[in-house]
Each structure stands twice: as structure tokens, then as C-alpha cells.
Amino acid sequence: MRVLNVRSTAIAAALLVASAAASALTIPTNALVADSVQKFSQEAMDGFELTGVTISPLGNAKAVANTTDSFAFPITSITVDSKLHIAGGEASGSALEIARIAPPRTPSAGQKVGIVLANFAIDYNAKKVFADFTPIGGVTAKKVGLFNFNVATPLGIKYKFPLTVTGREVLDQLTLTPESRQAQIDALQLRAFEIGALDAITTFGSLTQDIKVTFRKSVPTAPYQP
């Protein structure tokens, strides 16, 4: 326990000094307790049920215990600026498969269709979540805009004696970017009334980030590839 406390203090001190000295610093967090949780809204879940869509976690991603609407992604790195503000974050190696069996009178009727969203990244300047998009059986498009978001609870790094570091943030009002909307329409082969149901979803839920200087087994940082 003493070793962990010493290591935690050392990392906390390093974060403080390095952040103050640099205009931007990317910090690996794959060995820390740092997670981003995607909680889909009820209207999004209703839309998935209406269209026969299922969501499956892949790679580093895991379903949150005792839920059907929430998925956790280990945060593999964060970027902070000189004022200790979070400029960006990544969950490399995590993915969600959004898929269904194509219904009658669609090009792939009876076959599994959908899209894999992977290697999530948050850009706080653009207020967007990005991901790699791979239609099932298709070619990957890197770093496509997935969601626009609103910052409900800003993420700030907090220090407590003896240099314990924590951070928490909530992003809500997740809405599809035009690129994401079209990619999902195409990959899921949505019919006209199903597109209407998709467009009626006002928010896809929220993202909550929690970061602590507490050690856990390192998660892989290699990008997920379908």
C-alpha cells in the first residue's frame, strides 16, 4: 500500500509540474482508474428496439453491470493545457457494434448489417466526440465526428493532500453529426419510417468521465480494428 501511495504522489506531482510547464501535455491513463461511461437515453433505446438494433461492446469496452443502456470505456490518455484544463481525451481500443438483421425489402435482407464505432476521442474545442467508423464488411473511416455534446459538468483536475488527483465530468445532449447520421442510415439499411424514428431522437444520452490516480491493471492502448 505504501508503494502505491508513493507512486500516486509521484504521478500527481509530475502532472502538476509538467502541466504548468507545457502548453499541452498528453498523459497516459491506461494504468489508472479512468473510465468514460456512455449511457444511452431512453428515447435512443426505444429507437433501437423499434428498428431491431442491438449494441455490443468490443475490445476494451464493457457493459456496465446490471444495465442494458450503459457501456464503459477505459480512458487511455488525456491532454491537459497549461491551466490544467482538459483539452482532449481518448479511449483507444474500445468499440461498440451497432447492428441488426436486415429486414425484408432491404438490400441485405436476412443478413447482419451495421457499423462498428471504435477508438473514441473527445475534442473539447470542437465539442465533438470522434470515432473510427467501420460498416460491417466495409472499409474503416478514421476519426469521423460521432456526437456533438454539451458540457453539463466541466472536467477539472482536483488535488487533495497528499497530492491525490481526481477528475469528473458529464457531457450530455449527445446528438448525431450529419456524417454519423448518414453512416448509420447506410450501414443499418434503415427504411424511411426508421429514418424518421432516428431523426426524432433529440439526445442519445450522456458521457461521464471519472479519473483517479489509483492504479489498476493496464489496458491495451492499440487501436481497435474490426
N, C-alpha and C positions, 0 to 999 in steps of 0.2 A: 504493500500500500504506500509506503514511504517513497519507493522508487517512482510510482505513478504520480504522486504529488509533486515530486521534484521535476519530473518530465513535464507535467502540466504547467508548472510555474515557469519553466524554461521556455516552453512554447508561447505562453501568454506574454512573457517579456519580449520574445522575439517579434511577436505580432505588433506589439506596441511600438517598439523601436523602429522596425522595418517600415511599418505603415506611416509613421511620422516622417521618415526619411525619403520615402519614394512617392512619386505622383500616382502610381498604381502598382499594386503588388498582387500576384496570383498565388494563393496559398492552398496547397493540397489539404484536403479534409477527409480523404478516404479512410484514414485510420482513426477518425474521431466520430463521436456520436453526432452525426449531422444528416438530417433527413428532410426531404420535401414530400409532403403528402398531398396528392391530388384527390379532392373529394368532389365527385360529380353531383350536380344539383338534381333535385327530384324530377324536374322537367326534362333534364337530359336523360335520366334513367328511364323515364316514361317514353321518351322518343326512341331510345334504344330498344325497349320492349316492343313498341309498335312496329318497328322495322326489322325485328328479329336479330338485332345486333348483340353480340357478346363481346366482353372485354377481357383479355387475358394478359397477365403480367409476364414479361420475358426478361432474360438477363438478370441484372441486379434488382429489378423491380419485384415487389411482393404485395399481395393483397393485405390490407390491414385486417387484423384478426377480428372476427365477428362482424364484418361488414361485407356488403356487396357493391358499395359505391366508392370505396376509397383504396388508393394504392400508394405505397411508399417507395421513394427512390432515394438511395444514398447520394448525398451531395459529395461529389468527388473533388471539387475545388470551388473557391470563392475568390473574387477580385475586389480589393478594397482600395480606396483612394487615400490621399494624404490626410484627409479629415476623418478617417475611419468610417466613411460611408461605403456601403456595399455597392459596387458598380456592376457586378455580374456574378453569376454562379452557374455551375454545370453539374449535370447528373449523367456523366458518361457511362455507358454500359447498361443503362436501364431502357426498357422498351415496353410499349403496350401494343397488343394486337387487337385491332377493331375489325371484326369480321362477322359474316353471316353466310348462310346458304342462299345463293341467288334464287329468287322466286321465279315462277313461270313468266314467260314473255319478257325475259331479260336475256342479254347475250350469253350469259354463262349459267342459265337455269339449271338448278340442281347441283352446282359446284360451289365450293367455298371461295368467297371473294372478300376483299377487304384491304386493309392497309396496316403496316407496322410503323409506329411512331417511336423514334429512338434517339438517344443521346441528347437529352433536353438541356436547353440553355436559356437563362433569363438575361435579357438586356434591359437594364433599368432606364437607360436614356431613351430607348425606343418604346419602352413599356410594352414589350412583346416577349412571349415565350417562343423559342425556336426549337425545331426538331428535324431529324432526318426522316424523310417520307419514303417508304418502300411499298408500293402496291404489291399484293400477293402475286408472285410470278413476274413482277416488273422490275424496273431499274430504280435504284435509290437516288433521290434528290436531296442534296445536303443542305442543312440549315435553312429550312423553309419556315416562314412565320406560321405558328400554330394558333396562338391565342393573343389577343390584346388583353390587358388587365388594368385594374385599378388597385392602387396601394391602399389597403384598408388599415393595416398596421405596419408602419415603416420598420425595416430591419435595422436595428442599431446594435453595435457590439457593446456589451456592458462588462465592466471589470469590478470584481469584488475581492477584498483581501482574502487569501494572499494571491492576487492576480488570477482569479478564476474568471474565465471568459465564457459568456453565453450570448446567444442572439436568437431572436424570434421575430417572425414576420408573417403577415397574412395578406395575400393578394386575392382579390375577389372580382366579381363581374367579368369572368372569363368569357370572351366572345371570339368566335372564329374569325380569322383573317380571310379575305377573299380567296387567297391561294389555298388555304386549308379547307374552306367550304367546297371549292371545286374539286380538290383532290379526293375528298371523301365521297362526294356525289359520284365521281367517276369510278373510284375503286370499289364502292359498295353497290354500284349499278342501281342507284335509287330511282324509283319511279316518280312521276310528277307529284302525286299526293304525298309521297315520302319526303320529297324535297321541301314541300310546303311545311311538313312537320318539323324538319330540320331548321328551317328558317324561322319557325315560331318559337324556338328555344331562345330565351332572352339572355341566359347565362349558363355556362357549362360548369359552374361551381367555383371552387376556390383552391388555392395552393398555400399551404402553410409550411414555412421553413423553420426548423429548430436546429440550432448549432450549440454544442457544448465542447469544452476542452476536457473530454473524458474519452479514454481510449477503448477501442473495440478492434476486432479482427479486421484487417484491411480488406476493403472490397476491391475487385478488379477495376482498373480505370480504362482499359481498352474499349474503344467504341463498339457498341453492339452492331453486329452485321447479320441481317436475316439470312 
